[in-house]
Amino acid sequence: LHDALPISDIKAGLSALKSARDLGLEVLSVGIEGSNMIRLQLDDKTVLFSAQKSIQLQAYQLEQLVRQFALEGKDYETIDIRFEKPVVKFAK
């Protein structure tokens, strides 16, 4: 049996999902991993949120990065916005 998830983690996961969809990102799955990580799996990309930080702040950071990469023509594999400074792994 799996451990029960705190309602706060579930709400954070749903908020992260809504934020990504509002940006036009197609989310295939949402994973709540541990007490700190929310994984949004896109087709060939991954976005990692923290359940411990403001989802609104992280959504803003995600929006800024996605827009910047679109303007610059850059493609990413992973955006990890759990930390003070986002960590990006670019596609090869």
N, C-alpha and C positions, 0 to 999 in steps of 0.2 A: 504494500500500500504506500501511496505517496503522502508526504506531510501536507497538511492544509496550508494554503497560502494566506498571508494576511490580506485583509480587504484593501489596505492601503497600497499594497503591491499590485493588486488587480486593477485598482483605479488608476494607478500610475501607468500601467501597461495599456489600458484603454485610452488614456490621454495621449500617450506617445503614438499610438495607432492613429488617433484622430489627427494629430499634428502632421504626421507623415502623409496621410490621405489628403489633408488640406493643401499640401504642397504638390499634389498630383502624383505622389509616389504610390505604386501598386504594391501593397504589402501582402505577401503570400502567407506568412505565419508570424505569430508573436510568441516569444518564449520568455518566461520569467525564470531566471536562473539564479538561484540563491536569493539573498535578501537585498542585493544591490544592482543586479543587471537585468535589463529588459532588452531582448534581442528582437529586432524587426528584420525579418528576412524578406528581401525583395527578390526579383528574378535572379540577378547575378550580383547583388550587392547586399551588404549587411549594415545596419545602423544600430549602435549600442547606446542605450540611455541608462542613467542611474535612477533607481527608484528612491534614492536618498536626497537627490537634488531637485530643484524646481523644474518641473516638466516644461513650464512656459519658457524659462530661460534656455533650456536645452533645445526646445522647438525653434526658438529664435536663432540660436547658433546653427542648427541644422539648415534653416531657411537661408541664412547668409552664405553658408558653405555651398549648398546646392546651386544657388543663384550664381555665385562666383565661379564655380566649376563650369556651369553652362556657358557663361560669358567667355571663359578662357578656353573652352573646348576640351577640358580635362575630364577624364573618366576615373571614377574611384571604385574600389572594391569594398572598403570598410570605412565608415565614419564612426569613431568612438567619442561620444560627447559626455562621457562619465566624469572626465577630469576637468580641471580649471581651463586647460588649453586642449581643444579637441585634437585627437590623433587620427590622421588620415592615411590609409594605405591606398595608393593609386593603382589603377589597372595597368597591366603591362602591355 
